[in-house]
Amino acid sequence: MKADIEWVERLADGVKRKIRITFLGKGKMKWQTKRSDEEMWDYDTPPTSEDWDALEAKMEALYNRRRESFKNVELVRKLRKDSGA
């Protein structure tokens, strides 16, 4: 089983925000976000277009290093298109 995809970004207010993507299988994936000033993970807030951009860039880099499958790269592109972001 492959590891989740994670990254941390710093928001305009200086707070760190961690983003985690989990591939669930059957064409589904789960977004999770957590701000450093909050205790609980957020599963409900939809990803922004910047989040999608970052995920696509990370997926392409992982695919080029042969650490991610092309199937998951295509899945991310399809789900982004379906979400309208």
C-alpha positions in Angstrom: 0.0 0.0 0.0 1.4 3.4 -1.0 1.7 6.2 1.5 -0.7 9.1 1.5 0.3 12.3 -0.2 0.9 15.2 2.2 2.3 18.7 2.2 2.3 21.7 4.5 1.7 25.3 3.4 1.9 28.5 5.3 -1.3 30.7 5.0 -1.3 34.5 4.7 -2.0 34.8 8.5 1.1 32.8 9.3 -0.6 29.6 10.3 0.6 26.3 8.9 -2.0 24.2 7.1 -1.4 20.4 6.5 -3.1 18.8 3.5 -3.4 15.0 3.2 -4.8 13.0 0.2 -5.7 9.4 0.6 -6.7 7.1 -2.3 -9.5 4.9 -1.2 -9.8 2.8 -4.4 -12.7 2.4 -6.8 -12.1 5.9 -8.2 -12.3 7.7 -4.9 -10.0 9.8 -2.8 -10.3 11.7 0.4 -9.1 15.3 1.2 -8.1 16.1 4.8 -6.8 19.5 6.1 -5.6 20.6 9.4 -4.5 24.0 10.6 -1.9 24.1 13.2 -4.1 26.3 15.4 -6.9 23.6 15.4 -7.0 20.2 17.0 -9.3 18.3 14.6 -8.8 17.4 11.0 -11.3 18.9 8.5 -12.9 16.4 6.1 -15.7 18.6 4.8 -14.2 21.7 3.3 -13.9 21.3 -0.5 -10.4 21.8 -1.9 -9.6 25.2 -3.6 -8.2 25.5 -7.1 -4.8 26.2 -5.6 -5.1 22.9 -3.6 -5.9 21.1 -6.9 -2.9 22.8 -8.6 -0.5 21.7 -5.9 -1.9 18.1 -5.9 -1.5 17.8 -9.7 2.1 19.1 -9.5 3.0 16.7 -6.7 1.3 13.8 -8.6 3.2 14.5 -11.8 6.5 14.8 -9.8 5.8 11.5 -8.1 4.9 9.8 -11.3 8.1 11.0 -13.0 10.1 9.5 -10.1 8.0 6.2 -10.5 6.6 6.6 -7.0 2.9 7.0 -8.2 0.8 5.2 -10.7 -0.5 6.8 -13.8 -3.9 5.5 -12.8 -3.9 7.8 -9.8 -2.6 10.8 -11.9 -5.5 10.3 -14.3 -7.9 9.9 -11.3 -6.8 13.3 -9.9 -7.3 15.0 -13.3 -10.7 13.4 -13.7 -11.9 14.3 -10.2 -10.7 17.9 -10.6 -12.6 18.2 -13.9 -15.7 16.7 -12.3 -15.5 19.1 -9.3 -15.3 22.2 -11.6 -12.2 23.5 -9.9 
